[in-house]
Amino acid sequence: MHILITGASSGIGLITAEALLEAGHQVTVAARRYDRFAPLQAMYGPEFLFPVKADLRVEQELENLVREARATFGPIDVLINNAGISRGPGWHQDVRSMDVVQLNLMAAIRLTQMVLPDMLERKQGHIINMGSVAGQVPVSTLYSASKFGLRGFSLALRRELLGTGVHVSLIAPGFVETDMTAKRKVPKIPPGKVAELILKLLKHPRAEVVIPGYYKILITLEQVFPGFGDFLVRRRQMLETT
Ligand SMILES: NC(=O)c1ccc[n+]([C@@H]2O[C@H](COP(=O)([O-])OP(=O)(O)OC[C@H]3O[C@@H](n4cnc5c(N)ncnc54)[C@H](OP(=O)(O)O)[C@@H]3O)[C@@H](O)[C@H]2O)c1
């Protein structure tokens, strides 16, 4: 299969790209840090790997990515919208902060728009979106906004496409050991666990998978007792100021 994965220069995306190549797929990888693809290029060569330098916040670069990917390996069978960023507090004072929505949500929607007509015509395809537990439990304002949005997009798109042969899956990880969470002192799963899940989803698409599963307790707690989350945040704020 020809699989296009974004955000493949580090973390979940890089490990997943390796796993996909190892499984024998032709993989287009995209990110800004093109040099990060060198080890994969050396290992798998141009027959299997097509690396693209792209800033996915830029419309022209999204269009180039899809056009060049198709020209290299033919129709895209699977799109994995993985690229994402998170920023700390103070989003309303940070001029760059809209990047979070632009990349995590808008780029995923635009890439989907670009690959979908061809998938529908071929009556096959799979879009896998990298959401987050933060797409169900509000924790970081713009990051949660982008991941709640991506969840809505993903689940509604899946319904829209039922019966067409095109599948949509959403992954909602908790904390994963990557650059994004390097400063967080919390239990994390290795990114390889998410890569394993993606390989399974290729065979058995699923509407939504929370990984690791124990985060479902947190999600349910948030849905049933949202006041509990407020209490925890207030408590942390008090501890920080005393
Ligand atoms: N780590 C976690 O705990 C966790 C939990 C839930 C969900 N997620 C999600 O998992 C996905 C992958 O994150 P990660 O944890 O693997 O973090 P990561 O190691 O920081 O990877 C982020 C990837 O996104 C790419 N990226 C960032 N800005 C970009 C841009 N403007 N254009 C193109 N690519 C860009 C980065 O590549 P370049 O910088 O080279 O462009 C990198 O490859 C994200 O969507 C994240 O929200 C992560």
Ligand as a Chemical Component Dictionary entry (heavy atoms), coordinates in Angstrom:
data_LIG
# 
_chem_comp.id                   LIG 
_chem_comp.type                 NON-POLYMER 
_chem_comp.pdbx_formal_charge   0 
_chem_comp.three_letter_code    LIG 
# 
loop_
_chem_comp_atom.comp_id 
_chem_comp_atom.atom_id 
_chem_comp_atom.alt_atom_id 
_chem_comp_atom.type_symbol 
_chem_comp_atom.charge 
_chem_comp_atom.model_Cartn_x 
_chem_comp_atom.model_Cartn_y 
_chem_comp_atom.model_Cartn_z 
_chem_comp_atom.pdbx_ordinal 
LIG N1  N1  N 0  3.262  12.596 22.895 1  
LIG C1  C1  C 0  2.066  12.522 23.452 2  
LIG O1  O1  O 0  1.936  12.329 24.676 3  
LIG C2  C2  C 0  0.825  12.648 22.598 4  
LIG C3  C3  C 0  -0.406 12.387 23.206 5  
LIG C4  C4  C 0  -1.554 12.499 22.454 6  
LIG C5  C5  C 0  -1.476 12.836 21.117 7  
LIG N2  N2  N 1  -0.268 13.086 20.548 8  
LIG C6  C6  C 0  -0.242 13.472 19.139 9  
LIG O2  O2  O 0  0.638  12.650 18.421 10 
LIG C7  C7  C 0  1.107  13.351 17.276 11 
LIG C8  C8  C 0  2.610  13.193 17.165 12 
LIG O3  O3  O 0  3.228  13.838 18.258 13 
LIG P1  P1  P 0  4.539  13.294 18.979 14 
LIG O4  O4  O 0  4.196  13.067 20.391 15 
LIG O5  O5  O -1 5.126  12.193 18.194 16 
LIG O6  O6  O 0  5.437  14.615 18.969 17 
LIG P2  P2  P 0  6.758  15.010 18.183 18 
LIG O7  O7  O 0  7.830  14.002 18.363 19 
LIG O8  O8  O 0  7.022  16.415 18.602 20 
LIG O9  O9  O 0  6.319  14.975 16.647 21 
LIG C9  C9  C 0  5.593  16.004 16.049 22 
LIG C10 C10 C 0  5.758  15.878 14.554 23 
LIG O10 O10 O 0  4.976  16.912 13.927 24 
LIG C11 C11 C 0  5.803  17.558 12.970 25 
LIG N3  N3  N 0  5.467  18.957 12.785 26 
LIG C12 C12 C 0  5.422  19.942 13.716 27 
LIG N4  N4  N 0  5.147  21.124 13.134 28 
LIG C13 C13 C 0  5.025  20.881 11.797 29 
LIG C14 C14 C 0  4.764  21.690 10.671 30 
LIG N5  N5  N 0  4.529  23.012 10.789 31 
LIG N6  N6  N 0  4.720  21.118 9.449  32 
LIG C15 C15 C 0  4.951  19.793 9.310  33 
LIG N7  N7  N 0  5.185  18.957 10.343 34 
LIG C16 C16 C 0  5.227  19.504 11.571 35 
LIG C17 C17 C 0  7.218  17.459 13.534 36 
LIG O11 O11 O 0  8.161  17.547 12.472 37 
LIG P3  P3  P 0  9.049  18.835 12.140 38 
LIG O12 O12 O 0  9.267  19.576 13.412 39 
LIG O13 O13 O 0  10.284 18.219 11.565 40 
LIG O14 O14 O 0  8.273  19.597 11.132 41 
LIG C18 C18 C 0  7.206  16.052 14.107 42 
LIG O15 O15 O 0  7.521  15.124 13.119 43 
LIG C19 C19 C 0  0.633  14.798 17.442 44 
LIG O16 O16 O 0  -0.526 15.011 16.664 45 
LIG C20 C20 C 0  0.279  14.880 18.907 46 
LIG O17 O17 O 0  -0.698 15.868 19.179 47 
LIG C21 C21 C 0  0.895  12.996 21.258 48 
# 
loop_
_chem_comp_bond.comp_id 
_chem_comp_bond.atom_id_1 
_chem_comp_bond.atom_id_2 
_chem_comp_bond.value_order 
_chem_comp_bond.pdbx_ordinal 
LIG N1  C1  SING 1  
LIG C1  O1  DOUB 2  
LIG C1  C2  SING 3  
LIG C2  C3  SING 4  
LIG C2  C21 DOUB 5  
LIG C3  C4  DOUB 6  
LIG C4  C5  SING 7  
LIG C5  N2  DOUB 8  
LIG N2  C6  SING 9  
LIG N2  C21 SING 10 
LIG C6  O2  SING 11 
LIG C6  C20 SING 12 
LIG O2  C7  SING 13 
LIG C7  C8  SING 14 
LIG C7  C19 SING 15 
LIG C8  O3  SING 16 
LIG O3  P1  SING 17 
LIG P1  O4  DOUB 18 
LIG P1  O5  SING 19 
LIG P1  O6  SING 20 
LIG O6  P2  SING 21 
LIG P2  O7  DOUB 22 
LIG P2  O8  SING 23 
LIG P2  O9  SING 24 
LIG O9  C9  SING 25 
LIG C9  C10 SING 26 
LIG C10 O10 SING 27 
LIG C10 C18 SING 28 
LIG O10 C11 SING 29 
LIG C11 N3  SING 30 
LIG C11 C17 SING 31 
LIG N3  C12 SING 32 
LIG N3  C16 SING 33 
LIG C12 N4  DOUB 34 
LIG N4  C13 SING 35 
LIG C13 C14 SING 36 
LIG C13 C16 DOUB 37 
LIG C14 N5  SING 38 
LIG C14 N6  DOUB 39 
LIG N6  C15 SING 40 
LIG C15 N7  DOUB 41 
LIG N7  C16 SING 42 
LIG C17 O11 SING 43 
LIG C17 C18 SING 44 
LIG O11 P3  SING 45 
LIG P3  O12 DOUB 46 
LIG P3  O13 SING 47 
LIG P3  O14 SING 48 
LIG C18 O15 SING 49 
LIG C19 O16 SING 50 
LIG C19 C20 SING 51 
LIG C20 O17 SING 52 
# 
